[in-house]
Amino acid sequence: MITVAALSPSLDLTYLVDTLAVGRIHRTAEPIAVAGGKALNMARAARSMGAECLAVALLGGPTGRQIAELMADEGL
């Protein structure tokens, strides 16, 4: 098992738009949220290659709860 210490976890948000035009207003339905940061991305990559990973991070507040839920959903 690989244990990953996530010292700087983050909430990565991606916004998708249908088209991109200079000077126009762009609207998106909802961002795609992913638990991110170098260590969590590495754990995700290792897990996708079949490794058993345990991610350890200090999390707090509403954003921390969201990151914890996203990590749990991915099995990290």
Secondary structure by P-SEA (a helix, b strand, c coil): ccccccccccbbbbbbbccccccbbbbbcbbbbccccaaaaaaaaaaaabbbbbbbbbcccaaaaaaaaaaaaacc
